[in-house]
Amino acid sequence: MGGYRINRKGGKGMKWLILFLLFVLNILNYTDKSIIGVAAADMMKDLGLNYEQWGLISSSFYWLLFIATVLGGVLSDRFGPRRVLAYMAIVFVFRSRSHRRWHQPLRDHDF
C-alpha cells in the first residue's frame, strides 16, 4: 500500500505526536469556520451583501475544501503523508502570521 514502511522501533511515540498535531490543526480549522458564522452579520453589513450573496460566498469555502482534499490526497500518494502534512502545517502558520501582519497597523515592535 503506497510503498511506505513503518518503523517498528520507537514508532508509537511519533504516531501519537502526528495524531495530536492533526487534532490541533483540526481544532484550528473548525474554529476558523465557526468564527466566520459569528461574524457573518457584521461582514454582510460592511460588504453590503444579502443572504443569497453571503450563501454563495460561504459555500465557496467547501468547493475549495473539495479541491484541496483531492490535491492533498494526490500529493500524499506522491510525496508521503508526513511531508505533505508538515508542509501544510508550515504554510498554515506562515499564512496566518502574514495575514495578521497585513491587517493590523504597523508598530515598531513588529519588526
VOTOR-690601 format. One line per 2 residues: their letters; for each residue x, y, z of C-alpha. Coordinates in nm, 4 decimals. Example, Ala and Ser with C-alpha at 12.3 -4.5 7.8 and 13.67 -1.06 7.14 Angstrom:
as	1.2300,-0.4500,0.7800; 1.3670,-0.1060,0.7140
END
This chain:
mg	0.0000,0.0000,0.0000; 0.1845,0.3048,-0.1229
gy	0.5265,0.1532,-0.0534; 0.5676,0.3190,0.2897
ri	0.7482,0.1253,0.5603; 0.6517,0.1648,0.9211
nr	0.9403,0.1889,1.1632; 0.8626,-0.0643,1.4350
kg	1.1248,0.0723,1.6771; 1.0002,0.3750,1.8634
gk	0.7264,0.4440,1.6088; 0.4456,0.4680,1.8621
gm	0.5618,0.7999,2.0034; 0.5754,0.9549,1.6576
kw	0.2303,0.8191,1.5727; 0.0821,0.9828,1.8823
li	0.2595,1.3091,1.8028; 0.1203,1.3099,1.4496
lf	-0.2268,1.2277,1.5806; -0.2023,1.5121,1.8327
ll	-0.0853,1.7593,1.5671; -0.3691,1.6538,1.3357
fv	-0.6114,1.7072,1.6234; -0.4745,2.0578,1.6891
ln	-0.4910,2.1505,1.3191; -0.8479,2.0175,1.3011
il	-0.9496,2.2322,1.6007; -0.7948,2.5395,1.4347
ny	-0.9762,2.4619,1.1109; -1.3100,2.4200,1.2912
td	-1.2521,2.7415,1.4865; -1.1888,2.9353,1.1646
ks	-1.5154,2.8123,1.0152; -1.7112,2.8846,1.3349
ii	-1.5823,3.2399,1.3717; -1.6988,3.3288,1.0210
gv	-2.0526,3.2328,1.1224; -2.0364,3.4555,1.4306
aa	-1.9070,3.7498,1.2289; -2.1436,3.6940,0.9331
ad	-2.3955,3.9653,1.0202; -2.1309,4.2351,1.0594
mm	-1.9464,4.1218,0.7470; -2.2668,4.1238,0.5404
kd	-2.3449,4.4747,0.6615; -1.9922,4.6044,0.5929
lg	-1.9762,4.4479,0.2459; -2.3373,4.5250,0.1513
ln	-2.4290,4.1607,0.0873; -2.7702,3.9993,0.1027
ye	-2.8330,3.6435,0.2278; -2.8113,3.4904,-0.1196
qw	-2.4745,3.6505,-0.1917; -2.3449,3.5511,0.1508
gl	-2.4559,3.1926,0.0870; -2.2614,3.1811,-0.2377
is	-1.9501,3.3179,-0.0716; -1.9848,3.0776,0.2226
ss	-2.0316,2.7743,0.0005; -1.7220,2.8630,-0.1998
fy	-1.5204,2.7538,0.1036; -1.6482,2.3978,0.0630
wl	-1.5617,2.3912,-0.3076; -1.2081,2.4966,-0.2203
lf	-1.2014,2.2327,0.0540; -1.3036,1.9676,-0.2012
ia	-1.0275,2.0717,-0.4428; -0.7671,2.0895,-0.1646
tv	-0.8665,1.7446,-0.0341; -0.8222,1.5834,-0.3735
lg	-0.4940,1.7671,-0.4291; -0.3729,1.6715,-0.0800
gv	-0.4508,1.3059,-0.1465; -0.2586,1.3083,-0.4741
ls	0.0378,1.4841,-0.3129; 0.0318,1.2428,-0.0161
dr	0.0475,0.9476,-0.2536; 0.3413,1.1011,-0.4349
fg	0.5482,1.2546,-0.1522; 0.4201,1.0764,0.1593
pr	0.1707,1.1922,0.4206; 0.4322,1.3155,0.6699
rv	0.5886,1.5576,0.4254; 0.2554,1.6833,0.2965
la	0.1083,1.7338,0.6451; 0.4248,1.9065,0.7661
ym	0.4224,2.1355,0.4622; 0.0515,2.2154,0.5106
ai	0.1078,2.2998,0.8783; 0.4036,2.5250,0.7982
vf	0.2120,2.7058,0.5237; -0.0855,2.7496,0.7583
vf	0.1329,2.9060,1.0275; 0.3106,3.1466,0.7925
rs	-0.0089,3.2432,0.6082; -0.1815,3.3123,0.9397
rs	0.1137,3.5203,1.0530; 0.1263,3.7202,0.7291
hr	-0.2491,3.7794,0.7420; -0.2167,3.9231,1.0910
rw	0.0744,4.1416,0.9866; -0.1030,4.2936,0.6852
hq	-0.4320,4.3628,0.8615; -0.3005,4.5489,1.1634
pl	-0.1417,4.8894,1.1840; 0.2354,4.8665,1.1704
rd	0.4097,4.9098,1.5003; 0.7790,4.9334,1.5817
hd	0.7913,4.6048,1.7771; 0.6501,4.4029,1.4816
f	0.9879,4.4199,1.3095
END
